[in-house]
């Protein structure tokens, strides 16, 4: 707190004491609000002509005194409206209290009638007021007092208060997830909730968070994916399930990555790879249409039309085109040489799958601009997808890509328990070599597969899609992103 801020704080605390000494409750539990600001403006003509008294409540955003009249702006969650108070219409004691006790930033309740000023401003002509909450800290002066990027994220409530564009981002984000939920419901999917705490984290390659369950006296992992519990439900007889939930990955922060974020995954029994492509394309188009009123979106300086035919990017072909390596022939030694030549850091335990993925992210992914499906990668990088019958060294996996980033992933689900066990065991070898992100062997999941899981397609997407569509970093589109503890 600066010296100026400290002085203002002390002044407001003194006002708070004086309010209490005057017998006024500065934090009452109830309000008599009859209309929102938006309702008052929408019904202005009828309310003004009827001279009907109404009560508005909100935060005072401005106070201006002009002779015997006090003007101000009152803002609630629906909008802003001007108010005025005249000396000859407001009791003297009440007006005195307003001038003595009320500051910009306070919450207040004002009652009166609507009128239009000589300048045509729709206004509440207040005859009474009541403090609803006394603010002790002065608000930033519009945007000028909150220019630091980190401060905006750390004090997000002030960012929301001073920047209507920020508030609109989260209105649209709610519409984003609502669209997903409605789309899945319309297509017969059952929404479920799987546990956040797991004995074995699975469904993705990521380092998990750990916690201790005191009642059970056992360590648990926070889930890194929604996949394995949902596929158990297919074993149990459900055919179409999905979840929108939080997952946790103890990895680095970037413009596209957070450790704590929302993901949606669905699993669809008896659907094949083509069904998955058709369905996920319809889902994405539904989201884009809802958010933008059409299928054209501009981000990163480039417009994309999601309504056009999507490209099919073959993983092996794109890898050869942009990385200059033929995955059907290249050796692990050559992959390491390529990575080292490009300054790509990799761990000493990194095997073929990890090397291929690192090189892909460096050379291939940034080139995939037009929306499309990246399909059929090497089996080494996807331990949960079904193999491609004609080429068993590849798997039936798709990634939806655009603007050089990945926006969703799905595959024909592996339901062969013996193959699944073998691939988990290969992952466990990586863990034993030091790879903390390699998947763990989940004996219970393999046992579930041994009871039989129908052929199925699965798909996952996170809130990264929303941030990319908004052309923002993911931290900008999270209300309260995780931040390093502020130094006192």
C-alpha positions in Angstrom: 0.0 0.0 0.0 1.5 3.3 -1.0 1.5 6.3 1.3 -1.4 7.9 -0.6 -3.4 4.7 -0.5 -2.7 4.4 3.3 -3.9 7.9 3.9 -7.1 7.3 1.9 -7.6 4.0 3.8 -7.3 5.8 7.2 -9.8 8.5 6.1 -12.4 5.8 5.1 -11.9 3.9 8.3 -12.6 7.2 10.2 -15.8 7.6 8.1 -16.8 4.1 9.0 -16.4 4.9 12.7 -18.5 8.1 12.3 -21.2 6.1 10.4 -21.5 3.8 13.4 -21.5 6.6 15.9 -24.4 8.1 13.9 -26.4 5.0 14.6 -26.2 3.8 11.0 -25.4 0.2 10.1 -22.7 0.3 7.3 -23.2 -3.3 6.4 -27.0 -4.1 6.5 -28.0 -7.7 5.7 -31.0 -6.8 3.5 -31.9 -4.4 0.7 -35.2 -3.1 -0.7 -34.2 -3.1 -4.4 -37.2 -3.2 -6.7 -35.4 -3.0 -10.1 -32.0 -3.6 -11.6 -30.3 -0.8 -13.6 -31.1 -2.6 -16.8 -34.8 -3.0 -15.9 -35.0 0.7 -15.1 -33.5 1.7 -18.4 -35.5 -0.8 -20.4 -38.8 0.2 -18.9 -37.8 3.8 -18.5 -40.7 5.4 -20.5 -43.5 3.7 -18.5 -41.8 4.0 -15.2 -41.0 7.7 -15.7 -44.5 8.6 -16.9 -46.1 6.8 -14.0 -43.9 8.6 -11.5 -43.7 5.2 -9.8 -41.1 5.2 -7.0 -38.4 2.5 -7.3 -35.3 1.5 -5.5 -32.0 0.7 -7.1 -28.9 -0.8 -5.5 -25.3 -1.1 -6.6 -21.9 0.4 -6.4 -21.4 4.1 -6.7 -18.9 4.7 -9.5 -18.9 8.5 -9.6 -20.0 11.5 -7.5 -20.2 15.1 -8.9 -21.5 18.1 -7.0 -23.0 21.0 -9.0 -24.3 23.7 -6.6 -27.4 22.4 -4.9 -27.4 19.1 -6.8 -25.3 16.0 -6.4 -25.0 13.8 -9.5 -23.6 10.3 -9.5 -23.5 7.0 -11.3 -24.8 3.8 -9.8 -23.7 0.4 -11.2 -24.9 -3.1 -10.6 -24.3 -6.3 -12.4 -26.7 -5.4 -15.3 -25.5 -1.9 -16.1 -25.0 1.7 -15.0 -27.5 4.5 -14.4 -27.2 8.2 -13.4 -28.7 9.5 -10.2 -29.2 12.9 -8.8 -30.1 14.3 -5.4 -31.5 17.9 -4.9 -31.2 19.9 -1.7 -34.9 20.9 -1.8 -36.1 17.3 -2.2 -33.9 15.3 0.1 -34.1 15.7 3.9 -31.2 17.9 5.1 -29.9 15.4 7.5 -29.9 12.7 4.9 -28.1 14.8 2.4 -25.5 15.8 5.0 -24.9 12.1 5.7 -24.4 11.4 2.0 -21.8 14.1 1.7 -20.0 13.2 4.9 -20.1 9.4 4.6 -20.3 8.2 1.0 -17.4 7.6 -1.3 -16.9 6.3 -4.8 -16.8 2.5 -4.4 -19.4 2.3 -1.7 -22.5 0.1 -2.2 -25.7 2.0 -1.7 -29.5 1.9 -2.2 -31.2 4.9 -3.7 -35.0 5.4 -4.0 -36.9 7.9 -6.1 -38.5 8.3 -9.5 -37.1 8.2 -13.0 -36.7 11.4 -15.0 -34.8 12.7 -18.0 -32.4 15.6 -17.6 -32.2 18.6 -19.9 -29.3 16.8 -21.7 -31.5 13.8 -22.3 -29.8 11.6 -19.6 -32.0 8.9 -18.1 -31.7 9.5 -14.4 -33.0 8.4 -11.0 -34.1 11.4 -9.0 -33.4 10.0 -5.6 -35.1 11.3 -2.4 -33.6 8.7 0.0 -30.5 6.6 0.2 -28.9 4.0 2.4 -25.4 2.6 2.6 -25.2 -1.1 1.9 -21.5 -1.6 2.2 -18.8 0.9 3.1 -15.6 0.4 1.0 -12.4 1.0 2.8 -10.0 0.9 -0.2 -10.3 3.3 -3.1 -11.0 1.7 -6.5 -8.5 2.1 -9.4 -9.3 5.0 -11.5 -10.9 3.1 -14.4 -7.9 1.4 -16.1 -5.1 3.8 -15.1 -4.7 2.3 -11.6 -4.4 -1.3 -12.8 -2.0 -1.5 -15.7 0.4 -4.2 -14.4 -0.4 -7.5 -16.1 0.4 -9.7 -13.0 -1.6 -7.5 -10.7 -4.6 -7.7 -13.0 -4.5 -11.5 -12.7 -3.7 -11.5 -9.0 -6.4 -8.9 -8.2 -8.9 -10.2 -10.7 -11.8 -8.7 -8.9 -10.4 -5.3 -9.7 -9.8 -6.3 -13.3 -13.4 -7.3 -13.6 -14.5 -4.1 -11.9 -12.6 -1.8 -14.1 -12.6 -3.6 -17.4 -16.0 -4.6 -19.0 -14.1 -6.6 -21.6 -12.7 -8.9 -18.9 -16.2 -9.5 -17.6 -17.5 -10.3 -21.0 -14.8 -13.0 -21.5 -16.2 -14.9 -18.6 -19.8 -14.5 -19.8 -18.7 -16.0 -23.1 -16.8 -18.8 -21.3 -20.0 -19.7 -19.5 -21.8 -19.8 -22.9 -18.9 -22.0 -24.2 -19.4 -24.7 -21.6 -23.2 -24.4 -21.7 -23.0 -25.1 -25.4 -20.9 -28.2 -24.9 -23.2 -29.5 -22.2 -26.4 -28.8 -24.3 -24.8 -30.4 -27.4 -23.9 -33.6 -25.5 -27.3 -33.8 -23.9 -29.0 -33.4 -27.2 -27.1 -36.3 -28.6 -28.0 -38.7 -25.8 -24.9 -38.5 -23.6 -25.2 -38.9 -19.8 -23.3 -36.4 -17.7 -21.5 -38.1 -14.8 -19.0 -37.1 -12.1 -15.9 -39.3 -11.5 -13.6 -39.0 -8.5 -10.9 -36.3 -8.4 -8.9 -38.4 -5.9 -7.4 -41.6 -7.5 -5.1 -44.3 -6.3 -3.5 -44.5 -9.8 -3.5 -41.4 -12.0 -4.1 -42.4 -15.6 -5.4 -41.4 -19.0 -2.5 -39.0 -19.9 1.2 -38.4 -19.6 1.6 -35.9 -16.9 3.2 -35.5 -13.5 0.4 -35.6 -10.9 -0.2 -33.8 -7.6 -0.4 -35.8 -4.4 -2.4 -35.4 -1.3 -3.1 -37.4 1.9 -6.5 -38.7 2.9 -6.5 -38.6 6.7 -9.6 -40.7 7.3 -8.3 -43.5 5.1 -4.7 -42.8 6.0 -3.7 -43.2 2.4 -2.0 -41.0 -0.2 -4.1 -40.2 -3.3 -3.3 -38.5 -6.6 -5.4 -35.6 -8.0 -6.6 -36.9 -11.4 -4.7 -35.9 -14.5 -7.5 -37.0 -16.9 -11.1 -38.1 -16.9 -10.5 -41.1 -19.2 -10.2 -44.3 -17.2 -13.2 -43.9 -14.9 -15.4 -43.0 -17.8 -14.3 -46.1 -19.8 -15.1 -48.3 -16.8 -18.6 -47.0 -17.2 -18.7 -48.4 -20.7 -17.7 -51.8 -19.2 -20.6 -51.3 -16.7 -23.2 -50.9 -19.5 -23.5 -47.2 -20.2 -23.0 -46.4 -23.9 -22.7 -42.6 -24.0 -21.1 -40.7 -21.1 -19.3 -37.4 -20.6 -17.9 -35.3 -17.8 -16.9 -31.6 -17.6 -14.6 -31.4 -14.7 -11.3 -30.1 -13.2 -8.1 -32.0 -13.8 -4.7 -31.3 -12.3 -1.2 -31.6 -13.8 2.0 -30.6 -12.0 3.7 -29.2 -15.0 4.9 -25.8 -16.3 3.0 -22.7 -17.0 2.7 -21.3 -20.5 0.3 -19.4 -22.7 -1.5 -22.7 -23.3 -0.9 -24.6 -20.1 -2.1 -24.4 -16.5 -1.9 -26.9 -13.6 -5.5 -26.7 -12.7 -8.1 -26.5 -15.5 -11.4 -27.7 -16.8 -11.7 -30.5 -19.4 -14.5 -32.3 -21.1 -14.2 -35.9 -22.2 -16.8 -38.2 -23.7 -16.9 -41.9 -24.5 -19.2 -43.5 -27.0 -19.8 -47.2 -27.2 -20.1 -48.7 -30.7 -18.9 -45.6 -32.4 -15.9 -45.8 -34.8 -13.2 -43.5 -35.9 -15.2 -41.9 -38.6 -18.2 -41.4 -36.2 -15.8 -39.6 -33.9 -14.5 -37.3 -36.7 -18.0 -36.3 -37.8 -19.3 -35.8 -34.3 -16.3 -33.7 -33.0 -16.5 -31.5 -36.1 -20.2 -30.8 -35.4 -19.4 -30.1 -31.7 -16.7 -27.5 -32.6 -18.9 -25.8 -35.2 -21.7 -25.6 -32.7 -19.4 -23.9 -30.2 -17.9 -21.4 -32.7 -21.4 -20.5 -34.0 -22.7 -19.9 -30.5 -19.8 -17.7 -29.5 -19.4 -15.7 -32.6 -22.7 -15.9 -34.4 -21.0 -17.5 -37.4 -18.2 -19.8 -38.3 -15.4 -17.3 -39.1 -13.0 -16.5 -36.3 -9.9 -14.3 -36.4 -7.0 -15.1 -34.0 -3.3 -14.6 -34.2 -3.9 -12.3 -37.1 -5.5 -15.0 -39.3 -9.1 -15.7 -40.1 -10.3 -19.3 -40.0 -13.6 -20.5 -41.5 -14.7 -23.5 -39.4 -17.5 -24.1 -41.9 -15.1 -25.1 -44.7 -14.0 -28.7 -45.2 -11.4 -29.6 -42.6 -8.0 -30.8 -43.7 -6.8 -34.3 -43.0 -3.2 -34.2 -41.8 -1.4 -37.5 -41.9 1.0 -37.6 -38.9 3.7 -39.4 -40.8 3.4 -37.3 -43.9 3.4 -34.0 -42.0 6.4 -35.2 -40.0 8.4 -36.0 -43.1 7.3 -32.7 -44.7 8.2 -30.3 -41.9 10.8 -32.3 -39.8 12.5 -33.9 -42.8 12.4 -37.4 -41.2 10.6 -40.6 -42.4 9.1 -42.2 -39.3 8.9 -45.5 -41.0 12.6 -45.6 -41.4 14.3 -43.2 -39.0 16.3 -44.6 -36.1 16.3 -43.4 -32.5 19.9 -42.2 -33.0 18.7 -40.0 -36.0 15.8 -38.7 -33.9 18.2 -37.7 -31.1 20.6 -36.0 -33.6 17.6 -34.0 -35.0 16.5 -32.9 -31.6 20.0 -31.9 -30.5 20.6 -30.0 -33.8 17.4 -28.0 -33.1 18.3 -27.3 -29.5 15.5 -29.5 -28.2 16.2 -30.7 -24.7 15.3 -34.2 -23.8 15.9 -36.4 -20.8 18.5 -39.2 -20.8 15.7 -41.8 -20.5 13.7 -40.4 -23.4 12.8 -43.1 -25.9 11.3 -43.1 -29.3 7.8 -41.9 -28.5 9.1 -38.9 -26.4 11.6 -37.9 -29.1 9.0 -38.0 -31.8 6.6 -35.9 -29.8 9.2 -33.3 -29.0 10.3 -33.0 -32.6 6.7 -32.8 -33.7 6.0 -29.9 -31.3 9.0 -28.0 -32.6 8.7 -28.5 -36.3 5.3 -29.8 -37.3 2.6 -28.4 -35.0 3.3 -24.7 -35.7 2.7 -25.4 -39.4 -0.8 -26.8 -39.0 -2.8 -23.5 -39.3 -6.0 -24.5 -41.2 -8.5 -26.5 -39.1 -8.2 -30.2 -39.5 -7.6 -33.6 -38.1 -4.0 -34.8 -37.4 -4.4 -38.6 -37.7 -2.6 -41.9 -37.2 0.5 -41.1 -35.1 3.0 -43.8 -34.0 1.8 -46.3 -31.4 4.7 -45.3 -29.1 3.1 -41.9 -28.2 -0.5 -43.1 -27.5 -0.8 -46.1 -25.1 -4.6 -45.9 -24.9 -5.6 -45.9 -28.6 -6.5 -48.9 -30.8 -3.9 -49.8 -33.4 -4.6 -49.2 -37.1 -5.3 -52.6 -38.6 -3.4 -52.1 -41.8 -0.4 -50.5 -40.0 -0.2 -51.8 -36.4 2.7 -49.5 -35.7 0.3 -46.6 -35.9 -2.9 -45.9 -33.8 -6.3 -44.6 -34.5 -5.9 -41.2 -32.9 -7.0 -37.8 -34.1 -6.1 -34.3 -32.8 -8.1 -31.3 -33.9 -5.6 -28.6 -34.8 -5.7 -25.0 -35.9 -3.5 -21.9 -35.6 -0.6 -24.2 -35.0 -1.9 -25.7 -31.7 -3.8 -28.7 -30.5 -7.5 -28.1 -29.6 -8.8 -31.6 -28.9 -7.8 -35.3 -29.0 -9.8 -38.5 -29.5 -9.2 -42.0 -30.6 -10.7 -45.4 -31.2 -10.4 -46.8 -27.7 -8.1 -49.7 -27.0 -10.2 -52.5 -25.5 -7.8 -55.4 -25.8 -6.8 -56.0 -22.2 -3.6 -57.9 -23.1 -2.4 -55.1 -25.5 -3.3 -52.5 -22.9 -1.3 -54.3 -20.2 1.7 -54.6 -22.5 1.6 -50.8 -23.3 1.2 -49.9 -19.6 4.2 -52.1 -18.8 6.2 -50.3 -21.5 5.2 -47.0 -19.8 6.2 -48.4 -16.4 9.7 -49.1 -17.8 9.9 -45.4 -18.7 8.9 -44.4 -15.1 11.5 -46.7 -13.7 14.0 -45.0 -15.9 13.0 -41.6 -14.4 10.1 -40.4 -16.5 7.7 -38.9 -14.0 5.1 -38.2 -16.7 4.9 -41.8 -18.1 1.6 -43.6 -17.3 1.3 -46.0 -14.5 -0.1 -49.5 -14.7 -3.7 -49.4 -13.5 -4.4 -53.0 -12.5 -8.1 -52.3 -11.8 -8.6 -50.7 -15.2 -7.0 -53.7 -17.0 -9.2 -56.0 -14.9 -12.3 -54.0 -16.0 -11.2 -54.5 -19.7 -10.9 -58.2 -19.0 -14.6 -58.3 -18.3 -15.1 -56.8 -21.8 -15.5 -53.2 -23.1 -17.4 -52.6 -26.3 -15.7 -51.0 -29.3 -15.8 -47.3 -28.5 -14.6 -43.8 -29.5 -13.5 -41.2 -27.0 -12.6 -37.5 -27.1 -11.3 -34.8 -24.8 -10.9 -31.1 -25.0 -10.0 -28.5 -22.5 -10.6 -24.8 -21.9 -7.6 -24.2 -24.1 -10.0 -24.2 -27.0 -11.8 -21.3 -25.5 -8.7 -19.3 -24.9 -7.5 -19.9 -28.5 -10.8 -18.8 -29.9 -10.7 -15.7 -27.8 -7.1 -15.0 -29.0 -5.9 -14.8 -25.4 -3.4 -16.6 -23.2 -5.1 -19.3 -21.1 -4.3 -17.3 -17.9 -6.3 -14.4 -19.3 -9.4 -16.6 -19.6 -9.2 -18.2 -16.1 -10.9 -16.1 -13.5 -8.4 -16.8 -10.8 -5.3 -18.4 -12.3 -2.7 -20.0 -10.0 -0.1 -17.3 -9.2 3.2 -17.3 -7.3 2.6 -16.1 -3.7 2.8 -12.3 -3.5 5.8 -10.9 -1.6 4.7 -8.8 1.3 
